[in-house]
């Protein structure tokens, strides 16, 4: 029997683990945020191209990061069970799987201009987007390895170093962007290509920083000793847990990519406004994602200890925290849309009034899905913690694409609601995912009846 602890204990534990993760996620997003703001001040057409190209990179990256995210609950469960050898094995093979994936997708990232032309984007947007991806694509390998290291250290509850390395990356990226986009400090003015170079350099530097920390500060795990040796059993454990995670995240991120493509069909001003509103909404999503990651770690620990009651109480605590944050963010989106959107545009930009008018309506739609976005992210985090990834993958695919993309197209074009209709379709897809995923958790592992507990006992 495990001692029953009050909900407030679980809240404090989730916050202690989750707040640094929230900070690191916001800092990581701030790298893209900095790119968006600086390119937005540089040129609106370049901003539209950056919106598309960074989403293509992100969709590719997020699919591959499924293997890294599989490391987190596996390390948490193994560490809670006292199996140090398994911690090392799954982390190494998570790195192997990530590298193999990164090599496999490089040709796609090098073909950005062709891809954007095929998707019906304007010629200038396709050209600039292709130039960005041809450089930034090389950053996929260090970015994926960085995710493996973050998952490993987060599962060991060493989240402070993850936060500070990411914060340092934000500052480095801002300095490099300032020099390379605008041509300051003797550097050539490179525009969107300068932002791509900065992105690659920052990914390599961040990965190196966490690798050095892991080697020096957790030497007992011997993470890099004989890392070149294959471990077939651990590799396939990570692969089969991580692949559904990757497809789930691909389905969600591709939903937003699809919305950007549809927005581009309407016009580049709508696409620019969409990119700004999506970036603001992404910042708030980092709050929920950080708590979802904490939920994954703590659910994984409960799994390792075979503590069903701890799993249930921890889930209730983190749901309360997420719901509170979502309520606050809804108010901010509704009350201060103009202020938030104006941060991303030159005050003297001729198209600013038009972009601002479109963006305000999109921010209202974004406010609608805050609670649902939080709920679906949290449910996925809890399910990953108990190694339940296959059924959630199918739920996500159906909700985001079977319903979400279809609703966005119908409301945006068939029913004539335009840009705001596309966003309302996103709300519908996220809402369905939230309901079905939460039901999956509470009717399975959350009741102590899920097959995962029988697998652990076996």
KAWOFEN-V219444 format. One record per run of one state. SS is the DSSP state (2 for helix, 1 for strand, 0 for the rest). FROM is the first residue (numbers start at 1). LEN is the number of residues. Records with the same first field share a line. If there is no record, write none. Layout:
SS->FROM-LEN  FROM-LEN
//
This chain:
0->1-6  43-1  81-3  110-2  119-4  156-3  183-9  218-1  222-10  267-1  306-2  336-1  343-9  369-1  386-4  415-3  444-1  448-3  458-1
2->7-36  44-37  84-26  112-7  123-33  159-24  192-26  219-3  232-35  268-38  308-28  337-6  352-17  370-16  390-25  418-26  445-3  451-7
//
